Amino acid sequence: MKTRLTILCENSVGVPFDVIGEHGFSCFVETDKGNYLFDTGQGFSILQNSLALKKDLRSIDAVMISHGHYDHTGGLPAVLKLKGQVDIYGHNEMFARRTWSKGNVTRDIGIPYRRTYLESLGARFKLNTGMVEIASGIYLSGEIPRKSTFEKDDANMTLISNNGRQIHPDPLLDDLSMLIETERGLVIVLGCAHAGMVNIINYAIEQLNNEQIFAIIGGTHLGFSTDEQFDETLKVIDKYNIKHVGVSHCTGLEKASLMHARLGRRFFFGSVGAVLEG
């Protein structure tokens, strides 16, 4: 299957005209089976950037949400107002109430809209914990088993339940990735990779019985990684000879620079306007 991925929303800008950056992520995916949107950013840039990059959001066949954070779901109303009714795939815990805390600062980081409001705009939510085949050769991963010892949860992220009376660490079980079987091998699209890139890679290989990975693109969460996690991740990228690694969003400039130095031409910045063809 031929595939073309274009980054619509991301922290940085890779093309010189008309697009804007924002903290968040969204990827427009064109395939022989149809067009899809993976995440929607915060909502400030998705319409502007889709127009500038000539990607028609009205053409999408479905939306996939990597996880229920504001910077991946905030653009849903803008997309729905333009597209109308559309299937939205995600995890059962997508609408959980979430916070981020550090020191004396706490802020809500979950989906900024109620499910009923989004449904009134045309959202048809299809939520599941397991892998879902969206179309032939196109999958949303479902929950990723956390098997590695070096990929840890983010201690600053919490879940609020029981009408605000209980606060627990957030394991982000709803962290999902898009998996695409292309003519050149698997393409893995990450939202933030809260589950860990190594866990995601190993799960994709196991589920699809295919060790040929053509590309990984998206947020890697390596900006928050330990040296051990970073080194182990690069070892796995080399082990499977992954041809292209396009990092976005939560990778951070320091870790992105180190990856560039190690991977050379296999590396690229997954900035707004970046394109991957598979």
N, C-alpha and C positions, 0 to 999 in steps of 0.2 A: 504494500500500500504506500503510495506517495503521500508525503506529509510536508506541510509548511507551517512553521510556528513563528509568530511575531509577538514580541513583548509590547503590550499596550500600556501597562502601568508598572513603574519601578522607581526606585529612589533616584536614579541617575538617568541622564539623557544621552543617547548615542547617535542621534541624528541632529543636524543643525537647524532645522526649520519647523516651526509651528507646534512642536510637541512640548509638554511640560512634565517634570518629574514630581513624584510624591512618595512618601514612605508607604510602601504597599507593593502588591504584585497582581498582575493579570496577564494572561497569555491567550492570544487568538490562534486557534488551531484549525487549519484547513486540511482536509483529507479527501480521498476518493469517496469516503462514506458520508461526507457532510462536513459542516463547520461547527466548531464547538468553542465555548469560552470557559477557560479555567481560571477561576477567581475574578474579582472585579475591582481590586484596589480599594482605596478609601472613598472614591467617588468624585474627587476633584478633577481628575484628568481623563477618565475613560472615554467620555464622549469626544472631547477635543482631540485626543490622540487617535481614536479610531477614525475620525474624519481626516486628520492629517496623514495618517498612514494608509488611508483608503481601505479600511476593513469595515464592512457593513455589518453592524451588530444585528440588523434585522434578519440576516441570513443564518444565524446560528440555529442549530437543531436542539441543543441542550446546553445547560450551564452546569459546570462541576465546581464544587466548593471544597477547597483543601481542608479548611478548619474554620471554626467560628470565631475568628478575630476581626476586629473592625477594619483592619487594613487589607483584608481579603474579601470582605463582604459589603463594605460601605457603598460600593457602586451599584448594588443590586437594584435600587429603585430607578436609577437613571436607565439601566439596561431594560428593565421591565416596561417602563413608560414608552420606550422606543419599540421594543420587540412585541410586547403583549404576552399572551399566554405561552409559557415554555416550561419544559421539565427542568427541575433543578435537583441535581444529585448531590448527596452529602451524607454525613453521619448522623445517627440518632441524637447525639449530644451537641449537635451544631448550635443550638440555641441556649446552651447552658450559660449562666451568668458568670462572668470571668473578670478578674481584677489582676493588676500588676502592682506590686508594692516594692519600694526601696526606701529605707530610712523612714522619714515622716511623710513620704509621698505615696498616695494610692490612687489609682485611676481605673475606671471601667475600660476593659479592652474587648468585650464581647461584641456580638452583632448589634449594631445600634438601632435596629428596627424590630418590631414585633412580627412574629410569623403571620398573624392575621392581616397586618398591613401589607406585607409582601404578597400574600395570596390575593388580596383585593386588587393588586396591580397585575395579576396574571401568573404568579409563581405556582407551579405544581410540584410540590416537594416530594421527592422520592428518597427517603432516608433509610440507610441500611448500615449494618456493622461489617458485613462481608463484602468480598469483591463483587463488583457489578460489571457486566459487559454492556457498555452503552451502545456499541455497534460492533460489527465483526472486526476484531483486532484492536478495539479501543476499550480500555477498562478504567474504572476507578478502583483503586487498590483495596478499599476496606481497611480495617484496623491492621496495623503493622505490629507483629510480635516483637517485643523488646528483648532481644537475646544478647546483644553485645554488653560487655561489662563496662565499657568506657564511654558509652553514649548516655548521658544523664538528663533527667528532667530539669527544667529551669526552676530554680528555687524561688524566684520572684513572682511566679505565676500561681494564682489560686482560683479555686472554684468556690462559689457561694451557693449554699443550698438551704433547704428547710426555711424558706421565707427570710433568708438573710441571717439566720441564727447560727449557721455552721459554716466554717471556712476550712477548706482542706487544700493541700498541694494539688495542682492541676496536672494530671498525667498526660493531658491532651491526647486521649485515645482517638479523638476524631481527626487526627492528623493523617490526611489521605494524599495519595499521589496519583497522577494520571499515567497510565502505561499504554504505549502504542507500539504495535508490531508493524514495522516498516520493512521495505525491501533491503535496507542496510543493517537491520537489527532493531533491538528494542530502543525506544526513546522513553525516558522517564522524566516527567514534568513534576517538579517539586513546588509546593507552596512555601513552606518554611522548613520542612524536614525536622520537625520537632521529634519525630520518632527515631531520628538518626539516619544519616545517609547510608551507612553500612547495613543497618537493619532493612532499610527500604530496598537497597540493591539486592541483598540476599533473598528477600521475600519475593521480589519480582522474578528473579531467576528460578526460584523454587516453584512458584505458581504457574509460570508460563513455560517452564522447562526449556529455557533458552539462555545461554551464557553470553550470547553475542549482543553486547550493548553498544549501540551506535552513539548515543548521546544522553547526557543528563543536563537539564536546564532548570533554573529557578532558584528559589531561596534555599540555602544549605544550612543555615543556623550555625555555621562554623565560626562566625564572628564571636560566639560565646563559648567556643570549645577549648578544652585543655590541649596541651601539647601532645599528649598521648592520643586523644581522639583525632586531632588533626593529622598526625602521622599515620595512624591506622587507616584513616579514610583514604589518604593518598596511596597507601599500599594496596587497598582494594581496587581503586581506580586503575592502578598499574596491573594488578593481577588479572583483571578482565579486559585489559587493553581498551578501555573506553575511549572512543575516538574523539569525542568533543565534550567539553565540560563548560557550560555557560552559567556563570554564577550571578546571582541577583540578590537584592533586598537585604537579607539578614546575614550575608557573608562577611561584610565589612571590608574596608579597603586594605587593611593590613593582611588579613588572611587571603584576600583575593590576590594581592601582590605576591605573596609567598606561593600560591598555587600557580600563578603565571610563571614564576621563576622555575618551578619544578616541572610543569606540564608543557611549557613552550607553546607551540602552535596548536596543541590540542585544547588550549584554554581560550575562552573569550568572555567578555563582560556581557551579561544578559541585561543590558540597559534598554530603555524605551527605544523602540525601533530596531533592535537586534532581530535577526532572522536566522532560523535554522531550517534547512531543507533536508528531509530524510526519505 
